[in-house]
Every structure is written in structure tokens, then in C-alpha cells.
Amino acid sequence: MTYTPQESETDIKAILDKIVGQIPKVVFGKERQGYIGRILDAQSEDIRNILKRQLDTFLMQMEQKEASDIDLGGAGCKEYIWFRVYGIKKPEPRLGAFNLDETDILIFNILSKEDREFLFKNRFVDFSYTIRDQDERTRFRATVYFELNHLGLNMRRISNAIRPFKNLGFHDEVTKLLSLKYIKHGLVLITGVTGSGKSTTLDTIIDANNRTTNAHIVIIANPVEYVHDSKRSVVRHREIGRDVLTFKDGTIQSLRQDPDIIVLGEVRDPETIATVLEVADSGHKIFTTLHTSSATESIDRILGETPPAEQTRIRERLADVLICVISQKLVPSLDNRLVLAKEVLIATPAVRTAIRNNHTDEIYQLIYQSNHIGMITMEQDLVNLLRQEKISYQDAYSNANNKKRFEDLVKYYKP
């Protein structure tokens, strides 16, 4: 998509200067942002659209630069627009400098009434944002937050294209576990730290099911990122705060909607975890994500979020419903891009027993010894990428969860 602004930088600065001049000098923080909101509400639709197009111009630079994220506003950005390209975040001075009041205006201008209310109450707000240009559209996952009384904005670009499933490199046995055609119920976890590509992997898996299975898929997310077109499956999208209040509510409500697959953008709290396990146990297939860096840590995290009195019951239910855990990282490649490294755990009888007996320390070795059925540790996959000359030794080492095991695997490897 190409995007050409209709206004010059001088025009934008003139509009911003006029609005800034109306903001009282003696108000700060939430009260100041309230004034900005009221001033914007009094502007004509043309002025509001000009301000929106200025922000859209910054966003459209992301596609040209192949950037995953953009940051602007707040003291930390030093008046510049910042982009993350292949894992590295840098400012782009050529887009001009915008002071704190100017970025407050540009950011506040795109917030709905509901978003503003949530921002003032919680000091942050997450939402989705879309740019439309003729028949094309580009979506972004956005978060606005306070930083030293001003507004900061991060947006992550959501690719318009789904990554081919075969490019994920899963073993055939893992592919079957992820497909509704072979496994009709249970829980699949996609885990990783922020920016590790969890959402991309999850969308690829959902797309594969959408293309191959006649089913009903319900996606509950905060916010909704990639919007799937219904193919062989009916795909519903419900956004937290707009279509449903909470992940727990969305999960429970989905049971009345005749779903085959339920997708939750993330599980964070004990109530949602318990609800997800109960729904998976009732005969539905659930995909969700966790912010953890390994398969074992993912299981420990679920148990750790559970009140002590409930842990035995949750441990039993998790052992019953878990299908597999995919933990992933995006590692800098030798061609200055990013490559996927992953750890895969399959819930074999031995793994289920380890979970039930609270012997999660045994799970790593079970993964290590089970490559023949598709399991692989993060360290094994990093060594594979190293030997394929896709990544450097230093990047492989720094991304290993267990440095000692990684060193043991590569001690005969000569870079």
C-alpha cells in the first residue's frame, strides 16, 4: 500500500500550533489531556482528518521500512518517530520533530470516546487501528499510555499476509495435533516473550484450520489483530472492551455459539485459566498464548497463577486437556532479518504423569529425548539453526534458556 499525504509539513505545523495555543499553560497531566480532547472535539471534520492523515503517514512508513513497531510521543522519544526494524529500534529524524504537545494532539485525535474514558481511568488503553486506501487496508495493534504527564503511543503493524503453515517447520505429528481434523478437543499453548511472533504463529495455525476444516472458529482478543476471512470455517472475531467485556466472559459466552475452536489472545488471571481448562475439558479445542519463554515455564506459570487450594485440581485438569506447548523466539539471522526458533512439547503419557505428580523438572529431559515424535528443546533448535548457518553463535547462545545445555550440545561444533 502506498500513502501520499495531502498536506505539507508547514500546514500540519500551523494546525498543531493553533491547537497548542489554546491549551492553558497551567494545567498538566490528565486535566491537560482533557483540555486537548475538548479542543479537538470543537475542530471541524476536515481538521481532524488532516491530523489523522499525518499520523497515518508515519504508519505507512512502516511498510516501506519493513518495521514491526512504531513509537512516538512522551519524553522518551525525544520528539522523534522511532521504528523497530528486524529487532532494532531507532529514531527517524527525516520525518521531522514533534514536541510533546504536538504528539499529544496527534495521539489523542485517534482515540474514541470509549478509549479516552478507559485511558483516563487506567492510564493506558489498547485498541486496534486500521488504515484504508482504496481496496487495501492495514491494521495495527495500538497501545496509548501516560509518560510523565504526556501520551506515548506504540503501534505494531499486523501483516496483511498469513505466513504459510509449512514455513513454521513443524514435525508431521505436531501438525496433526494442531489440526481440528485429527484432534477435536484440548488445549494448545503458544508462548514467548513480547515480540516473539506468538500472534503470527497463532494466526497461521488458525488459517490452516480455516482452509481445511468445516467448523466454527471464535477468536477473542485484546485487541483483534489479523481479521480472518471465513473460508471452509465460519470465523468470528470478538474484541475485549468492544464486543465482550473480558476473556472469561468471551470464553463462557462462546459455548452458546456452537464453536469448534476457541482462540483467546492471552490468558493472564486465575479465573480465565480455570475457565479455559474447564472449557477444554468439556470437548472444545482451545488455542491461547502465554508470556513465557519455555514449555516448562508455561506449565509452572499456569500452576503458579492458581490459588494453593485449587492447584491439585488444576494440575489434574491441565494434565488431562493439554495437547502441546510451542514456545518461540525470533532470533537475528545472518542476513540481518529474524528467524524463528522454537521449543515444542507434546503432552505424551509421560508428560501428563509429570504434570500430575508436580514433577515439571522432568519435562525438559522428556522433550530432549523425544525428537522422533516432533518434540524439540529451544537449545536443540538453536543448534540446528547454527549448523544450518542461519544464525551466529553469539545470538544462539544469548537466546538459549539453558546456557549449560546449549554449550554441551555445541562443544564439538566449530563455527
Secondary structure, 3 states (H helix, E strand, C coil): CCCCCCCCHHHHHHHHHHHHCCCCCCCCHHHHHHHHHHHHHCCCHHHHHHHHHHHHHHHHHHHHHCEEEEEECCHHHCCCCEEEECCEEEECHHHCCCCHHHHHHHHHCCCCHHHHHHHHHHCEEEEEEEEEECCEEEEEEEEEEEECCEEEEEEEEECCCCCCHHHHCCCHHHHHHHCCCCCCCEEEEEECCCCCCHHHHHHHHHHHHHHHCCCEEEEEECCCCCCCCCCCCEEEEEEECCCECCHHHHHHHHHHHCCCEEEECCCCCHHHHHHHHHHHHCCCEEEEEECCCCHHHHHHHHHHCCCHHHHHHHHHHHHHHEEEEEEEEEEECCCCCEEEEEEEEECCHHHHHHHHCCCHHHHHHHHHCCHHHCCECHHHHHHHHHHCCCCCHHHHHHHCCCHHHHHHHHCCCCC
